[in-house]
Amino acid sequence: MSGLSDDKKDIEMEEREKKMNDENKAHDKISAAENQDTTDCRVQETCGKIKADNIKEVKPKKIPTGGILMPGFFTRSKSKEKCKDGDSEGQAEEATELVDKEKDDSLMSQAKIKLPNPFRKSKLIVDEDVEKGNDLKEKKGIQLRLPIVSVFSNKKKKDGDLENQTKAGLASMETLDDGDKTADNKNDGMKNIPLDDDKDVEKQDDEPTCGQKMKAYRCAISAFLVFILLLIIIVAVILPTGTSTDGVFEMKDNKFIETVTGCGKVEGILNDGGIAFRGIPYARPPIDELRFRSAMPLDNMDYCWNGTFLAHNATESCLQILSNGTTIGVEDCLTLDVVTPYVRYDSPLPVIVLIGAESFIGGSPGKMRPSSRYARSRDVLFVRPNFRMGVLGFLALDVLSKDVYPHTSGNYALSDIMAALKWVKLNIQHFGGDPNAVTLFGHQAGATLVTALSTMNGAEKYFARAWATSGGALYPKKTLAESEKENISFLKATNCKDVDCLREMEPESLMEAIEDTWRKPQPDLPIQDEHRHQWMVLDGKILKEDPSEVWSNEQGLPVKLVLGSTAHSAASSKLLMKHKVWGEDLISYHVRNSGLGKLNLSEEALEMYPKTYKGLSQMISDIRKVCPLLEITSQMHNTTFYIVTQTRGEQNISDADSDVDAILGRYEPKTPEQRRYVSAIQQLFYHFVWHGKVQTESPNNKVLVVGQDVLPAQNYSHCDYWKTKNVLNFAQLD
């Protein structure tokens, strides 16, 4: 019912509005006639007569509830024409409007309305003084007349209360009646409306509705979202796809990318989520007159290349002899590979320099090959340099020392690694690496070289930390003169007497002249009267003093060092295939006929280790590598030692490559225990690479045992026993 009643009210209000508009039109016609008549007036009396004759009396109408009190609602506008008479002043009074004096002698108060500025979005405003019933003074400006309208609100109110609408000019019938009785005749006409008067004025209906606010907010938010979307599209179009290079260097054919070095531009290739630069020269070729000399840097543009060097394919390794006796490689080999996840200058990544070799005469790089996928997954940059091996990398002779100044020879391989580190220091920032966060990572014989370089004076200028795994524990103690004297036998084997002869020989002939006793022996239990050749030498240039004296002094090593090994690092396929089945009888026989038997230690050794191939491998590893390395670590300051015990493979052993494969992402875990081990060793290594410290090291524990987890321990296995028996002197060289 309320709905029908509201509709009925709306209809009535519309009819009333129509009726009032008709009356207003009639009122306008009367006003027009009045204006025409007053034009012909000559005297004030005549004008008054015309008004009295022609203008009908307009009765005041009651305004319906909800109507708007507007100027001239029941009034006529004043005539602006002046009646002229013959008096001295010569002015005609303005015509007065007639109202119904029977109803009310007063006139309605008229609101003063300000015309909005056409250049500003504002609404008509109502003067506060008019609402309060105060008189308004006419103000100068553009004068306009407002149309006579009546506005009815179409918005339905639940309570029907329209009392608080005074600012909009709404009034009830009672309000208008009261106003007619008290209004001043001075306010009975249309007022002049100034265009730009902002004083003492209040905006009418200035506050936007909730709907308007929400619409404005939605528009603003939509515009902002459109802007963000366009920005994302622009960025996506600008940045290259395929790999992240941060827009620093341009990708060519979506496959190649260029960067710069001190010798010119180099072009790498997109590979497995990373970018690989392979075969970049870092030193002059060590051939002809540069054979048997320290590495010479590319310090002259004559030694560089023209245009862009295409570093797409790996170069051959340095000349070497593998464990099976095969000779491979070339003499002109001083190049390096760089594998990086990004080529950029911002946010440089830690650099890992890989030094791998099974022995000093061959087996390089072995397992130390960088992976593009793993560089990307671990956010590190890998560098793998080639370095000389065998006699080309270590030979010390008197005739060679006298050919250079200062007089020295040997350790050419160490000079190669140092040249590569200097190249890294100068150029690695162009590949996205941090030259101040370089870790030297060595494996087996490469670990022995890394440990030796860690004792070098000024090593911290080229690398900040070092990690050496399954390396040798014997380091050079002989002077340069002693080494030169010992190597005369090799000079005789080549039938040469001077340096020119040695430099004219074919490099393969030089490698084949290596004596058998200089080659790496088969990893096995010690024997009496072992002859082991020391390749490195105290040359006075790179290694100036005994490394053991450096790491045992109070200052310690100039860089942070971690030493480690696997529990069965001495295990090999040759040892396994020596017998078809390693039974208890064969193992007992093998131990008793070794140097341990002659030292009367075989029976005790057989009791400490299982009589299996796994037990025999652990015994050999403890004597040759694990325990000697642990003993060296105990002499060093702030150096950590770890041992990997997690096993794998058919033999269920922790072979020499177990930690390297896991660190470089090549370990294939097949059990939950192996998966936990891979996570543990990777966290241990890469935390050291990023932060320069071992996360779980403890000053009260000497060893970190890495199995499924990293567990600190005060000691390992039977190392104390072998130490007391002086067996650690049989430690492996490389």
Secondary structure, DSSP 8 states (H G I E B T S, - for coil): -HHHHHHHHHHHHHHHHHHHHHHHHHHHHHHHHHHHHHHT--SHHHHHHHHHHH----------TTEE--TTSS-----------SSSS-----------TTT-SS------EE---TTS----EEEHHHHTT-------S-------------S--SS---TT-GGGTEE-HHHHHHHHHH--GGG-S-----SS--TTEEETT-S--HHHHHHHHHHHHHHHHHHHHHHHHHHHHHS-SSS--TTTS-EETTTEEEEEETTEEEEEEEETTEEEEEEEE-S----GGGTTS------SGGGS-SSEEE--S----BSEE-TTS-EE-BS---EEEEEES---SSS-EEEEEEEEESSSSS--STT----HHHHHHHT-EEEEE----HHHHH---HHHHTTSSS-----HHHHHHHHHHHHHHHHGGGGTEEEEEEEEEEEEHHHHHHHHHHTSTTGGGT-SEEEEES--S----SBHHHHHHHTHHHHHHTT--SHHHHHHS-HHHHHHT--GGGS---S-S--TT--------B-SSS--S-HHHHHHSSS--SSEEEEEEETTTT--HHHHTTSSS--HHHHHHHHHTSHHHHTT-HHHHHHHS-SSHHHHHHHHHIIIIIHHHHHHHHHSSS-EEEEE---BTTTTB--TTHHHHHHTT-----SHHHHHHHHHHHHHHHHHHHHSS-TT--TT--EEEESSSEEEES--TTHHHHHHTT-GGG----
